[in-house]
Amino acid sequence: MRSEESHEQAMGRVSREVWFLFSAYVAFLILLPAGSVFGVNVKVLTFLPLLVIVLRMSLREARALVQATVWATVIALFVGWVILSQFYPTFDGYLALGQFKDVITTLAGCWFVRVLTRAEADKRAFVRLVLCVTAIGCLLKGFIFVYSLKSGVSVSDIMDRVSLLFGVKLMTADLGDTSVRLQFTSDNLLPACLFALLCLRKKLRIGAVAGVVMMVLLLMSALYTFSRYLWATAAVAVVLGIVVAKRDRLHWLYLGVSGAATAIFFPVISTLVAFRFSNELVESSDVVRVDQVRALQAFFWDAPWFGHGLGSYTTDVIRSVDVPYNYEVQLLALAGQVGLVGMAVFLVLLVNYYRKAFSFGPGGWGYQFSVLTLLGCFIVAALFNPTLLSSMSAAIFGFLYVLAGLGHCQGEAVEEPVSARPARFVMLRSN
């Protein structure tokens, strides 16, 4: 009976070609700070074929008409908010289309993950993929830091050149001749990756050496972000991971290596933390957000029900000349753009996306609660940085969706029967 069930589950896995395309898309989301390289949007090269493939797969399902109706309704609603912004002469129509693209690519990316990771084996493969690609991003940070030390070129100068390549400004900071901050857009994945590595290492068949290397890279990268919120959420993820996954003895090695590294580099780490929490730096960071909150509150109350439309912004505070609708306090800005009705639509979409992923059953509630906590942390992060609506945020939402779907994970990985393995490359079938 178990062999037949495993065989049926394996038959639900996607083909090698589709998985390769999906993997490339995910890697682009995580590694590339923007979609464009020298003005060419490379993410579109994988996004459009995936869109066609997932549409075809969804049309074969029993509830295809219902899904198509839901998607058409969602798109029509957000097109309505694009049109609404045109009634305010202050706003540029191109900005409305830009934020509309952000919304649609976020929702589409989440949909891709949901459709292409239905089999448990695909879920494990997706988590391994995200962990490996994120670790590669952390390794790139290390290379940049080492190159800066060897060449004498500051990290800020190096990243300014990279920013020109991708057309986006990356966050860096220097303390004297030493770089103390290098933050990628993918760093918001670090807390979830830390939790997944602590809980799922055995289930994902990640060896002890690879696990230790990944853990060191993730922790060092989290420290290097120089972000108070990421430090806090990374700490929460580590605590939750250790509490939930009680049987992995490798955790003692993690603690030993972390303790030794902290002792060796304590002067550097203490200086870094003290500098980040210094009054001058904290005030310069928080004052900007306080000003935004004050202006965005008035912006929201000016049109509380339906907002001012996508791409809208308050002229009292403009964070970016290129993308003026983007604010650090993104949740409040979004409320001013789509109003209470729009925020309710986002909430319904969020609940509908995760409603089948979470199952607080006996023995697994601790793991499920931990993933739900990480999801809450990511959403709350939008009160400090614009992280919610982008193709990269789709990778984070999708990663947490898959983690929740894997359920309780303290046991060893279960091998697939040999008879089921050839079915690995069969296209996903309708239920």
N, C-alpha and C positions, 0 to 999 in steps of 0.2 A: 504493500500500500504506500509506504513512504517513498519507495523508488518511483512509483507511478506519479505521485504528487510532485516529486522533484523534477521528473521528466516534463510534466505539464508546465511547471514554473519555468524551466529552461527554455521551453518552446516559446515563451513570451519575450525572449530577449531580442534585441535589435540586431541588424546585420552588421558585419564588420565595417562596411563602407559608411553606413550611417553613423556608427559609433566613432569612427575616425573623424568624420566631419564635425560631429558634436564635440568631440574632445578638442579639436582645433578651435572651435568657437569658444569653449570654456577657457582654454589657454589664452586666447586673445583678450577675453574679458578680464582675466586676472593679471596678466603680465603687461598689457599695453595701457599706459596711463590715459590714452584717448583712442578714439576709433581711427583717427587719421594719422598717416605717416607721410610727410612731405605733401600734405593736402589730399592724399588718396585714402578713402575710408576702407581699410582692409577688413573691418569687422563685417561689412556688408557682403563680402565675398563668401562668408560662411552663413551669415544670418538669412539671406534670401533663399538659398537652397534648403536650409533647415526648415524655413517657414513653409515651403512647398511640400516637403516630405511629411512634416507633422500635420499639415492640413489634410493630406491624402490619407494618412493613418487615422486621423480623427473622423473623417467622413465614412470610414468603414465600420465605425462603432454603432452600437444599437441606438444610442442617444445622440446621434450626430445632429439631428434637427434641433434638439434642445440646446446643444452646445453652440451651434451656429447662431441661434437666436440670441443667446446670452452675449456672445461676442459682438454681434451686430448692435445690440442695445448698449453695451459698454462703449463701443467706438462712437456711436451716435451721441451719447451723453458728453463725451469729452470733445467731440466736434462742436457741440453746443457751447462749451466753455471757450473754445477757440473763437467762435462767432461773437460771444458775449464781450470778449476783450476789445472787439472792434468798435463797440459803442462808446469806448473811452478814448478820445482823440490823443491822449498822452502816449498810448502804447503802440508799439510797432507790431505789425502783423507777422513779421518774420520771427519775432520773439515768441509769439503764441504758437507758431508751428514748431519752433525749437523745443518748447516745453511739452507740446503734444507728442513729439517724437520721443522725448524722455519717458513719458508715461507709457506709451505703446511698447517701446522696446523693453521696459521693465516688465510689463505684464506678459509680453510674448516670451521673454527669456524664462520667466517662471513657468510658463506653459510648456516650453520645450523640456525643461527638467522633469516636470510631472509626467509627460507622455513617454519620455525616453528612459525613465528609471522605474518602471513598474515592477519588473522582476527583481527579486532580492539580490541576485548576482549583479545586476546592473546598478543597484543602489550601492553595493560595496565597491564596484569599479568606479563609480562617480566620486565617492568619498576619497578613494585612493588617488584619483586624478587630481582633485582639488588640493589635497594635502601635498602631493608631489609638486604641482605647479606653484603653489604658495611657497613651498620650501625653496624652489628655484628663484623666486622673486626675492626671498630673504638672502639667498646666496649672492644675488646680484648686488644687493646692498653692501655685503661684505667686500665684494670685489671693488666697488666704487670707493669704499672707505680705505682699503689697502692701497689702491692706486693713488688716492689723494695723499696718503702718508709718504709713499715712495716718490711721487712726482713733485710734491709741494704745491700742487694746484688744489685750491679749496673745493670741498664738496659742492658748495653753492655755485661755484663757477662751472663745475662739471654738469650739474643738473640744469643750469641755465642753457647750456648747449643742448642737453636732452630735451628740454622744454621747447626749444626752437624746432626740434625734429618732429615732435608730436603736436605742437601747437597748444600746449597746456602748461600752466605754471605749477610745478611741483613744490611741496613745502620743504624748506631746508632752513637750518639756522647754524651759526658758528659761534663758538665761545673762544675768543682769541684766535689761535691758529688751528683749533680743533673743532671738527664738526660735531654737533650734539643732536642734530635732527636731520632725518631723511625719511619722509613719509610718502608712501605710495598710496594710490587709491585702493589697492587691494589689501591694505593693512587692516581694514575693517573685518577681514576674514580671520585674522589672527586668533581672537578669543575662541571662536567656534572650532578652528583647527586644533588649538591646544586641547580643548575638551574632547574632540573626536579622537585625537592621538592617545589621550589618557584612557579613554573608555573602549575604543574599538580596535586597538592595536592587534590583539589576537584574532578578532573576527575578520580583520582586513588582511591578515597574514603578513604583517609588517615585522621584520626581524628585529632583534634586540639592538643591533648596531645601527640599523637604519632608523629605528625609533629614537635612539639617543641623539643621533645627528640631527634629525628633524626637530626634536625638542629644543636642542641648543639653538638652532637657527631661528625657530619661532620665537623663543624667549628673547634672544638678542635683538631680533627685529622689532619686537614689541617695545623693548626698552629704547631703541633707537628712534621710535616715532616721536618721542618727546611730547606725547599727548597724555594729559592727566586722565582723560576719560578712557582711553585705550589701556592705560596702565591698570586702572580700576577694573575694567571688564575682563582683562586678561587674568587678573588675580582671582576674580570671581569664577572664571572658567576653570582655572587650575584647581581651586578648592572643590568645585562641584565635580570635576573629573576624578579627583582622588577619592572623594567620598563615595561616588557611584560605583567606580570600578575598583572593588576591594581586593581582587585576586591577583592582580598583576604585580609581581615582585619587582619588576623593572622600575616601579615608582620610587623604590628606595635608591636606585642608582640615579634617577632624575634628581632626587633631593640631595644626594651626595655631591653630584656634579654641580648643581646650582649653588649649594652651600660653599663648595670649594672655590667656584668662580667668584662668588660674592666676597669671600674673604680675600682673595688675591686682588680683585679690582675694587675693593671697598672704597679707597680714596676717590677713584674716578666716579663710581656710582653715587657716592654720597654728595660729591660736588655737583653732579648732574641733577640729582633730585632736588638739592637745595637751590640750585639755580632756577629749576622749573617752578618751584613753589615760592620764589622770592617775590616780595611785594610788588616790585617794579614790573616784573614780567606778568604776574597774575592780574594786576590792575589793568595793564595795557591790553590784555586779552579779554578780560571780563567787561571792561567799559564799553568796548565795541558791541558786545552782545546786549548789554543793558540799553544802549541807544537803539539798537535794532528792535528790541522788545517794545520799547515805548512807541516807536514809529509804526511797527506792525500791528500793535493793538488798535491804534486809531484807524489803520488801513482796514483791519477786519471789521470793526464796528461801522465803517462807512457802507459796507454791503455784507451783512452777516449771513444771509441765507444762501445766496448763490455766488457771492464773491464778485471779483472784477474780471474774471476770466483767466485763462492760461496765458502765461507770459507777462502778466501784470506785476507791478511793483509800486512801492511807495517812493515818491520823489523826495521825501524827507531824508531817507538814508538809502544810498546806493552802494552796495558792496562791491560790485564789479561793473565796469563800464561795458565790457563785452557781453556779460550775461547778467543784467541788472535784476532779473527775477530770482536769482540765487542768493540765499542768505544763510549765515551760520544757523540762525534759528529757523530752520526750514519748515518745521511743523506749523509754526505760527504764520509764516509766509504763505504756506499752502492753504491754510484756513482763509486767509485774505484773498486768495486767488480763486478758490472753488467754493468757499462758504461752508456752512454746516451741512448742506445737502451733499456737496462733493466729498466732504470728510466722511459722511455716512456711507457713500458709495465705496470709498476706499476701505472702510471698515468691513463692509459686507464682502468685498473681494478678498480681503485678508482672511476673514473667518472661513469663507467658502474654500479657500486654497488649502488651509491647514486642518479643516474639520475631520478629514479622514486620516491624516497623518498621525495625529495624537490619539493615543488610546491608553487612558490611565487605568490599566488593569492591574490585578494583584501581582506584586513582584516587580513591576516595571514603572510604577508611578514616580519613583525617585529620578530615574533617567529621563522620563517624559517631562517632569517638572523642571529639570535642569535645562533641557533644550528650550522649553517655553520661556525660562528666565533669560536665556541668551537671545531669544527672539525679542523679548521685551527690551533688553539692553540695546539691541541694534536700533529699534524704533525710537527709543528715548534719545539715542545719539543724535537724532535729527533736531534736537533742541540745542545742539552745540556745533554741528557741522552738517552741510548739505549732503546727506548720504543715502536718502531714500529712493530717489528717482533717477536711475541711470542704468545702463546695461550691466554695469558692475554690481549694482545693488541686486539685480536679478540673480546673479551667481550666489549672493549671500542668502537671499530668501530661499532659493532653490536648495542650497546646501543644508540649511536648517530644516527644510521640508524633508529632505532625504534622511537626515539624522533622526528626525522624529519618527519617520516611517520604519527605520531599522529596529525600533523598539528596544526592549531591555537587552543589554549586550555584554553581560559579564562572563558569558561562557566562551568556550573555544569556538573557532570557525568550524563549520560543518562542510565536509567535502561533498562535492556533487558526485553522484554516481557516474561511472565511466560511460554508461549508456546514454546519459543525458548530455554529455559534453559536446558531441557533434552538433547538437541543436543550438549551440551558442550563437550561430550566425543566421538564424532564421528571423525574418522580419516579424515585428510585433503584430499579433493578430487581434481581432476584435474579441471582446468577451462574449 
